[in-house]
Amino acid sequence: MATRYDIISDTHGYLSPALLAELAGADVIVHAGDICSPRDYQTLCDIARVHMCLGNNDWSYDYGPTVKDRKIFVGSGLKWQVTHYRKRLNLAMSDIAIFGHTHTPVIERDEWTGTLVMNPGSPSSPRRSRPSMGRIIVENGEVIEAKIITLG
């Protein structure tokens, strides 16, 4: 059975109608920081299970003790790592590495580790691109699709 992971970052207190429509049906939402809104965090938790790290504009007391600078979890048989800054990723310790901060989408495979690396861009305040998010579909412990979705 396939699992759909919707990847977002840098929402900065605004979950657009286009973003919320795209998130409908997600199995898991991964947020790479700068959510900037406890209410938005609850909205995402009402849609699907959320794995989130703190961004440079987030405060841990707003989201509880499980939301820290780095989030590491196992999902669908793969080890995930989520940080706001790319430089904090340790690609040797994960199969999928998610980062944010730049508001610019990136999707690539690291040539040394084979790790899938993604920055979903920003659905709220993009830079040098259109509003965006990412999606990763995993089945039987294997990534079968990874893409950037342009919103609006």
Disulfide bonds with the S-S distance in Angstrom:
none
